[in-house]
Amino acid sequence: MARYRGPVCRLCRREGMKLFLKGERCYKEKCAIERRNVPPGQHGMGRRRKVQAYGQQLREKQKLRRVYGLLEGQFRRTFAEASRRRGVTGENLLQLLNLRLDNVVYELGFATSRNQARQLVRHGHIQVNGRKVDIPSFHVKPGMEISVKEKSRKNARIQESMEFARGRGIPAWLELDEDTFTGKVLELPTREDVRIPIQEQLIVELYSR
């Protein structure tokens, strides 16, 4: 499947904020935003132009898409699903993104980044209700248990990730049992559970043009 394989720190600089795409590095002084918070390219140091309404909407969409690692087509399909559901479209969109299996694996602390979480799922290290699921976009539901396969629990990267996650914290809508490498979805995530600064209404306006 096609996937962005360029330098991810470049994406953070383009959005002018930390998107937490590189795990532990994002919390250290080596983070690109800490060292050089200017847009990439030869004109990055120049004067910034005034951003019009469409530009603001586009940037919010790109920001959210890059945080969760979706391609344009995947993001558009997710938005279409959110618009079909009852309730506020923007909040539905954030909920659908948070309930992706790769995001839940990341939030539980089994990986230090969503990209790493996606790899764990793809390589068959993750189980849902005791069965292997290797589809990162799989949507989990309240009551489902997400666990690391028993043979993979000694994986050094997974153990290091869980150690790192203790300082990051686990969202209130999830529950984690560190001894058994098992997490559970307690409830649907709400707007208040989204820990990234995003104006989802601008994305709704963009797709409504």
C-alpha positions in Angstrom: 0.0 0.0 0.0 1.2 3.5 -0.8 2.5 5.4 2.2 4.5 8.6 2.9 8.1 7.5 3.4 9.8 10.9 3.6 11.2 12.6 6.7 8.3 13.0 9.1 9.9 15.9 11.0 9.4 17.9 7.7 5.6 17.4 8.2 5.7 18.8 11.7 7.6 21.8 10.5 5.1 22.4 7.7 2.2 22.4 10.2 4.2 24.5 12.7 3.5 22.2 15.6 4.4 18.8 17.0 2.4 16.0 15.4 4.2 13.3 17.5 5.2 11.3 14.5 8.6 10.1 15.7 7.9 8.7 19.1 10.3 9.5 21.9 12.3 12.0 19.8 9.3 14.3 19.8 9.7 14.8 23.6 13.5 15.5 23.4 15.6 18.6 22.5 16.3 16.9 19.1 12.8 17.5 18.0 12.7 19.6 14.8 10.1 22.0 16.2 12.4 22.7 19.1 15.4 23.3 17.0 14.1 24.9 13.8 10.4 25.7 13.8 10.2 27.1 10.2 8.4 25.7 7.2 10.6 23.3 5.0 12.0 24.5 1.7 14.2 27.3 0.6 11.5 29.9 1.3 10.8 28.7 4.8 12.7 31.5 6.5 11.0 34.2 4.4 8.0 36.2 5.4 4.9 34.2 5.9 1.9 35.1 3.7 -1.5 35.8 5.2 -3.5 32.6 5.1 -7.0 32.8 3.7 -10.0 30.9 4.9 -9.4 28.0 2.4 -5.8 27.8 3.4 -6.8 27.5 7.1 -9.3 24.7 6.3 -6.7 22.9 4.2 -4.0 23.1 6.9 -6.4 21.7 9.5 -7.3 18.8 7.2 -3.6 18.1 6.4 -2.7 18.3 10.1 -5.3 15.7 11.2 -4.6 13.4 8.2 -0.8 13.4 9.0 -1.3 12.8 12.7 -3.2 9.6 12.1 -1.1 8.6 9.0 -3.9 8.4 6.5 -3.7 9.0 2.7 -6.1 11.4 1.1 -8.4 8.7 -0.2 -8.6 7.0 3.2 -9.2 10.3 5.0 -12.0 11.2 2.6 -13.7 7.9 3.1 -13.5 8.3 6.8 -15.1 11.7 6.6 -17.9 10.3 4.4 -18.6 7.7 7.0 -18.6 10.4 9.7 -21.1 12.6 7.7 -23.5 9.6 7.3 -23.7 9.0 11.1 -26.0 10.8 13.5 -24.5 13.7 15.5 -21.9 16.3 14.8 -19.8 15.4 11.8 -16.6 16.8 13.1 -16.9 14.9 16.4 -17.8 11.7 14.5 -14.7 12.1 12.4 -12.4 12.4 15.5 -14.2 9.4 17.1 -13.7 7.2 14.0 -10.0 8.1 13.8 -9.5 7.4 17.5 -11.1 4.0 17.2 -8.8 2.8 14.5 -6.8 -0.2 15.8 -3.4 1.3 15.1 -4.4 4.4 17.1 -5.7 2.3 20.0 -2.4 0.3 20.0 -0.5 3.6 20.2 -2.7 5.0 22.9 -2.3 1.9 25.0 1.4 2.3 24.9 2.4 -0.8 22.9 4.1 1.6 20.4 5.8 5.0 20.7 4.2 6.3 17.5 1.2 5.6 15.4 3.5 4.6 12.5 5.2 2.0 14.8 1.7 0.8 15.9 0.7 0.3 12.3 3.7 -1.9 11.8 2.9 -4.0 14.9 -0.6 -4.6 13.5 0.6 -5.3 10.0 3.2 -7.9 11.2 0.6 -9.8 13.3 1.7 -8.9 16.8 -1.8 -7.6 17.9 -4.9 -9.5 18.8 -8.5 -8.3 19.2 -10.6 -10.5 21.5 -8.0 -13.2 21.3 -7.8 -13.3 17.4 -5.1 -11.8 15.3 -6.1 -8.7 13.4 -3.6 -7.3 10.9 -5.7 -4.4 9.5 -4.6 -1.0 11.0 -7.9 0.6 10.0 -10.0 -2.0 11.8 -12.4 -0.1 14.1 -12.6 -1.3 17.6 -15.8 -1.1 19.8 -16.4 -0.7 23.5 -15.9 -3.9 25.3 -13.2 -5.2 22.9 -9.9 -6.4 24.3 -6.7 -5.5 22.5 -3.6 -7.5 23.4 -0.1 -8.2 22.3 0.4 -11.8 21.1 2.0 -13.9 23.8 5.1 -14.7 21.7 5.6 -10.9 21.0 5.5 -9.8 24.7 9.3 -10.2 25.1 9.9 -7.9 22.1 12.3 -5.2 23.4 10.7 -2.4 21.4 7.2 -3.2 22.8 8.6 -3.3 26.4 10.4 0.0 25.9 7.3 1.5 24.5 5.2 0.5 27.5 7.9 2.0 29.8 7.8 5.2 27.9 4.0 5.3 27.9 3.8 5.4 31.7 4.9 9.0 31.5 2.6 9.8 28.6 -0.5 8.4 30.3 -3.4 6.3 29.0 -6.7 8.0 27.9 -9.7 7.6 30.2 -11.7 5.7 27.6 -9.1 2.9 27.6 -7.9 0.5 30.3 -4.5 -1.2 30.4 -3.3 -4.3 32.2 0.5 -4.1 32.0 1.1 -7.6 33.4 -0.9 -9.3 30.6 -0.2 -6.7 27.8 -3.9 -6.3 27.4 -6.0 -3.2 27.0 -9.8 -2.7 26.8 -12.0 -0.1 25.2 -14.2 1.1 28.1 -16.4 3.5 26.1 -16.5 5.6 23.0 -14.0 8.5 23.0 -15.4 12.0 23.3 -14.3 15.3 21.9 -12.6 16.1 25.2 -10.4 12.9 24.9 -8.7 14.3 21.7 -5.3 15.5 22.9 -4.2 17.3 19.8 -5.2 20.9 19.0 -7.5 20.7 16.0 -10.4 22.7 14.7 -12.5 19.9 13.1 -15.2 22.4 12.1 -12.8 23.9 9.5 -12.4 20.4 8.0 -16.2 20.0 7.8 -16.4 23.4 6.0 -13.6 22.4 3.6 -15.5 19.2 2.5 -18.8 21.2 2.3 -17.5 23.6 -0.3 
